[in-house]
């Protein structure tokens, strides 16, 4: 018995199956992950080489070469690329084709790196990261007539807010300099107390092991240390004890130098213009990482920014059904502190619009295709054929969305293009079967 014959002779199970496909397809379509392109499996990892205060040659001799020699023994690795600068470097590891379990390969790299024992004491712990491809979904820029530290603080507050939303992507701040805590050592005071620069630097570095920071700077040279750029650490650094005597006297950092909190010495400024308003800016780049939903991320950012800009919340049917997180993001924006005086907020580079546009095109094509086919068949044949051809189109599309959801296939530009093309083929097949 052929499949069309089975459908005609056994209407009850076929109709139940059709209803199940439609219900499951509607749910599957609403919960499918939406992105630009299919998720790419990462095939590389990175090894960090942090060595504060070291020259590139020192890092190469004491860290990079040793790590490369150890990793060269691993069968999973195809190529290695090393980059080194003052104070640190990194190694990018590319795995061989055919490696099915990247997690195991990354774990092998971690074990190999951790087995190195003859590394410099001054070097910080080497770390291994699995490289995950990311793609910007949307950007937010705060700009206006305000100092750089005010703009960066506003951007950090927004980043911290957005990161509390479930499903939010990776957020980077661009357009501002990194914070820095700088320690300027008085050479005369250092000599008067019989101390050396390395002694002071090692004391500060030990205290800041878990709170990295700054640059120890003198007339004879600098010792650069990694920093989180937290200004409130400056007061604590001033009170670091660099020497204590048996009679209870202590020598603190403030006694031999000055501590400054601010930005690194790089000189640059980014400006943003929107209409007649322009000024220095700080930008949040919100990236979609892994299997995250790019459209959902953009929707949350739009709702949050609408609240920050004082725009009303316009609830959709999906919002009322609890299928989106827009309301949660909007309420978060309403609770946030106001933007600094003289600044404005603008969202831009909303790449998720491309996905939504393609989804809209797919929906319109399906709707108008079904209407035209139904009308044509109704005129030239009869209403039964027209109805079941339309139902066949809906059932096939819903069944596809259901299977895509079960199989973990995402709704991206490629799969949507395929669905748009196939809609026409489905109509032809449905007419033939109906005849």
C-alpha positions in Angstrom: 0.0 0.0 0.0 1.4 3.4 -1.1 1.6 6.3 1.3 -1.1 8.3 -0.5 -3.3 5.2 -0.5 -2.7 4.7 3.2 -3.7 8.3 3.8 -7.0 7.8 2.0 -7.9 4.4 3.5 -6.8 5.2 7.1 -8.1 8.8 7.7 -8.2 8.7 11.5 -4.5 7.9 12.3 -3.4 10.2 9.4 -5.6 13.1 10.7 -4.3 12.6 14.2 -0.7 12.6 12.9 -1.4 15.7 10.9 -2.8 17.5 14.0 0.2 16.4 16.0 2.6 17.7 13.3 0.8 21.1 13.3 0.8 21.5 17.1 4.4 20.3 17.4 5.5 22.4 14.5 4.0 25.6 16.0 5.8 24.9 19.3 9.0 23.9 17.5 8.9 27.0 15.3 8.4 29.3 18.3 11.3 27.7 20.3 13.8 27.3 17.5 17.1 29.0 18.0 17.5 31.8 15.5 20.9 32.9 14.3 22.7 34.3 11.2 24.6 31.2 10.0 24.8 27.6 11.3 26.7 27.2 14.5 30.3 26.3 13.7 32.1 23.8 15.8 35.3 25.4 17.2 38.4 23.7 16.1 41.0 25.7 18.0 42.1 26.7 21.5 44.2 29.5 23.0 46.9 29.3 25.7 47.6 32.6 27.5 51.2 33.4 28.5 51.0 36.2 31.2 54.4 37.3 32.4 54.1 40.9 33.9 57.1 43.0 33.4 58.9 40.6 31.0 60.3 41.5 27.6 59.1 39.6 24.5 62.5 37.8 24.4 62.2 36.6 28.0 58.6 35.4 27.4 59.7 33.4 24.3 62.7 31.8 26.1 61.0 31.0 29.4 57.4 30.3 28.4 56.5 30.1 24.7 59.2 27.7 23.6 58.5 25.3 26.6 54.8 25.3 25.9 55.3 24.7 22.2 57.7 21.8 22.8 55.2 20.2 25.2 52.2 20.7 22.9 54.1 19.4 19.9 53.9 15.9 21.4 50.1 15.9 21.1 48.6 14.0 18.1 45.5 16.1 18.1 47.3 19.4 17.2 47.8 20.4 13.6 49.4 23.9 13.9 50.4 26.4 16.5 50.6 30.2 16.1 52.4 32.2 18.8 52.1 36.0 19.4 54.2 37.8 22.0 54.2 41.3 23.3 55.6 43.1 26.4 54.1 41.5 29.5 52.5 38.5 27.9 51.5 36.5 24.8 49.4 33.7 23.6 49.5 30.5 21.5 46.6 29.6 19.2 46.3 25.8 18.7 44.5 24.4 15.6 43.3 20.8 15.9 43.5 18.3 13.1 40.6 17.6 10.8 38.5 14.7 11.9 38.7 15.4 15.7 35.1 14.7 16.8 35.4 15.5 20.5 37.0 19.0 20.7 36.4 19.1 24.5 38.7 16.1 25.0 41.3 17.7 22.8 41.2 20.9 24.8 41.5 18.9 28.0 44.6 17.2 26.6 46.1 20.7 26.0 45.2 21.8 29.6 46.9 18.7 31.1 50.0 19.2 29.0 50.3 22.9 30.0 49.7 22.1 33.7 52.4 19.5 33.6 55.1 22.2 33.0 57.0 22.7 36.3 60.1 24.7 35.3 58.3 28.0 34.7 59.4 31.4 36.1 58.0 32.2 39.5 57.1 35.7 38.3 54.9 34.4 35.5 51.2 34.1 36.3 49.2 30.9 35.8 48.9 29.8 32.2 45.3 29.3 31.1 43.7 27.4 28.2 40.5 28.6 26.5 38.4 26.9 23.9 37.8 29.4 21.1 34.1 29.9 20.5 33.0 31.7 17.3 31.0 34.8 18.1 29.0 37.3 16.0 27.7 40.7 17.0 23.9 40.8 17.3 23.4 44.4 18.3 25.4 47.4 19.7 24.6 50.1 22.3 26.4 53.4 22.5 26.3 55.9 25.3 27.7 59.3 24.1 27.6 63.0 24.8 29.4 65.7 26.7 30.9 63.7 29.6 34.3 62.7 30.7 35.7 59.3 29.7 35.4 57.8 33.1 31.7 58.7 33.3 31.0 57.2 29.9 32.9 54.0 30.8 31.1 53.7 34.2 27.7 54.1 32.4 28.7 51.4 29.9 29.8 49.1 32.6 26.6 49.6 34.5 24.6 48.7 31.4 26.8 45.7 30.8 26.3 44.4 34.3 22.5 44.9 34.0 22.3 43.0 30.7 24.4 40.1 31.9 21.8 39.3 34.5 19.2 38.5 31.8 19.0 34.7 31.0 20.3 33.9 27.5 22.2 37.1 27.1 25.3 37.0 24.9 28.8 38.0 25.5 29.2 41.7 26.1 32.4 43.8 25.3 33.0 47.4 26.0 34.7 49.3 23.2 35.8 52.9 22.6 37.4 53.6 26.0 40.8 53.1 27.4 41.5 50.4 30.0 41.7 51.4 33.7 45.1 51.5 35.3 46.6 51.8 38.7 50.0 53.4 38.4 52.6 53.4 41.1 55.3 56.1 40.7 58.3 55.3 42.8 60.5 58.1 44.2 64.0 56.9 43.5 65.6 59.1 46.3 63.2 57.7 48.9 63.8 54.2 47.7 67.6 54.6 48.1 67.2 56.3 51.5 65.4 53.2 52.9 67.9 50.8 51.3 65.4 49.1 49.0 65.4 48.1 45.4 62.8 48.4 42.7 62.4 44.6 42.3 61.8 44.3 46.0 59.0 46.8 46.0 57.6 45.4 42.7 57.5 41.8 44.1 55.7 43.0 47.3 53.0 44.8 45.3 52.7 41.9 42.8 52.2 39.4 45.7 49.5 41.6 47.2 47.8 41.9 43.8 48.0 38.3 42.8 44.2 38.0 43.0 43.7 41.7 42.3 46.0 42.4 39.3 47.0 46.0 38.7 49.1 48.7 37.4 52.6 49.8 36.6 55.5 50.4 39.0 57.4 53.2 37.3 60.7 54.9 38.1 63.3 57.0 36.3 65.3 53.9 35.6 62.6 51.7 34.3 59.0 50.4 34.5 57.5 47.2 35.8 54.1 46.7 34.2 51.5 44.5 35.9 48.2 43.4 34.7 45.3 45.5 36.0 41.6 45.2 36.5 41.4 49.0 36.5 39.4 49.4 39.7 40.0 52.9 41.0 39.1 52.1 44.6 42.1 49.8 44.9 44.5 52.8 44.8 43.8 53.7 48.5 44.5 50.1 49.5 47.7 49.9 47.5 49.0 53.1 49.3 48.8 51.1 52.5 50.7 48.1 51.4 53.5 47.3 53.8 56.7 46.9 51.8 59.0 46.5 54.9 58.5 46.0 58.6 61.2 46.2 61.3 61.4 44.2 64.6 60.6 47.3 66.6 57.2 47.7 64.9 58.0 50.4 62.4 56.5 49.8 58.9 57.3 51.3 55.5 54.3 51.6 53.2 54.0 52.3 49.5 52.9 55.8 50.1 56.1 56.5 51.9 58.2 55.9 48.8 55.9 56.8 46.0 52.6 58.0 44.7 49.7 55.9 43.5 47.5 57.1 40.7 44.2 55.6 39.4 43.1 56.5 35.9 43.5 55.2 32.4 46.4 53.8 30.5 48.6 56.3 28.6 47.2 55.4 25.2 45.9 58.6 23.5 42.7 58.0 21.5 39.1 59.0 21.5 36.0 57.6 19.8 33.2 59.9 18.9 29.6 59.0 18.0 27.1 61.2 16.1 23.3 60.9 15.9 21.6 63.7 14.1 22.7 67.0 15.7 24.2 65.3 18.8 27.7 64.1 18.9 30.5 63.5 21.4 32.9 61.0 23.0 31.4 57.6 23.3 31.6 54.1 24.9 30.0 51.2 23.0 28.6 47.9 24.2 29.1 45.1 21.6 26.7 42.3 22.4 27.8 39.0 20.7 25.9 35.9 20.1 28.0 32.9 21.2 27.5 29.2 20.6 23.9 28.1 20.4 22.4 31.3 21.8 19.4 32.9 20.0 20.6 36.1 18.2 17.0 37.4 17.8 16.2 36.9 21.5 19.4 38.7 22.5 18.5 41.6 20.2 14.9 41.8 21.5 16.1 41.9 25.1 18.6 44.7 24.3 16.0 46.7 22.4 13.5 46.5 25.3 16.2 47.4 27.9 17.4 50.4 25.8 13.8 51.5 25.2 13.3 51.7 29.0 16.6 53.6 29.4 15.5 56.1 26.7 12.0 56.5 28.2 10.1 54.8 25.4 6.9 52.9 26.1 6.7 49.1 26.1 4.6 47.7 23.3 3.6 44.2 24.2 3.1 41.6 21.4 1.1 38.4 21.5 4.4 36.5 22.2 5.0 38.7 25.2 1.6 38.1 26.6 2.0 34.3 26.1 5.3 34.5 28.0 7.4 33.4 25.0 9.9 36.3 25.1 12.0 38.0 27.7 11.3 41.5 26.5 9.2 42.5 29.5 11.8 41.3 31.9 14.5 43.3 30.1 12.2 46.4 30.0 11.6 46.3 33.7 15.3 45.9 34.3 15.9 49.0 32.3 13.2 50.9 34.2 15.0 50.1 37.5 18.4 51.1 36.3 19.9 54.4 37.4 19.5 57.3 35.0 22.0 58.1 32.3 24.7 60.7 33.3 23.7 64.3 32.6 24.6 65.4 29.0 24.6 61.9 27.6 22.4 60.0 25.2 21.9 56.3 24.4 21.6 54.9 20.9 21.3 51.4 19.6 22.7 50.5 16.2 24.3 47.8 14.0 21.2 45.6 14.8 22.2 42.6 12.7 19.4 40.5 14.1 17.1 42.5 11.9 18.4 40.5 8.9 17.1 37.3 10.5 13.8 38.9 11.4 13.5 40.2 7.9 14.1 36.7 6.4 11.6 35.2 8.9 9.0 37.8 7.8 9.7 37.0 4.1 9.2 33.3 4.8 5.9 33.9 6.6 4.6 36.2 3.9 5.6 33.7 1.2 3.9 30.9 3.0 0.7 32.9 3.6 0.4 34.3 0.1 1.4 31.0 -1.4 -1.3 29.2 0.5 -3.9 31.9 -0.3 -3.1 31.9 -4.1 -3.0 28.1 -4.3 -6.3 27.8 -2.4 -8.0 30.4 -4.6 -6.8 28.9 -7.8 -7.7 25.3 -6.9 -11.1 26.5 -5.6 -11.8 28.1 -8.9 -10.6 25.4 -11.2 -11.3 22.2 -9.1 -13.3 22.1 -5.9 -13.1 23.2 -2.3 -12.1 19.8 -1.0 -8.9 19.7 -3.2 -8.2 23.3 -2.3 -8.6 22.7 1.4 -6.4 19.6 1.5 -3.7 21.0 -0.6 -3.5 24.0 1.8 -3.5 21.6 4.8 -0.7 19.6 3.1 1.4 22.7 2.8 0.8 23.7 6.5 1.5 20.1 7.7 4.7 19.7 5.7 6.0 23.1 6.9 5.1 22.4 10.6 6.5 18.9 10.4 9.8 20.3 9.1 10.0 22.8 12.0 9.3 20.1 14.5 12.0 17.8 13.1 14.4 20.7 13.0 13.8 21.4 16.7 14.2 17.8 17.7 17.4 17.5 15.6 18.9 20.7 17.0 18.9 22.5 13.6 18.8 26.2 14.0 16.6 28.7 12.0 19.3 30.6 10.1 19.7 32.4 6.8 20.6 29.1 5.0 17.8 27.0 6.4 15.2 29.8 5.9 16.4 30.1 2.3 15.8 26.4 1.8 12.4 26.6 3.3 11.4 29.5 1.0 12.5 27.5 -2.1 10.8 24.3 -0.9 7.4 26.0 -0.4 6.9 26.1 -4.2 7.8 22.4 -4.6 5.4 21.4 -1.8 2.5 23.0 -3.6 3.2 21.0 -6.8 3.4 17.7 -5.0 0.3 18.4 -3.0 -1.7 19.1 -6.3 -0.5 15.9 -7.9 -1.4 13.8 -4.8 -4.8 15.6 -4.6 -5.5 14.7 -8.3 
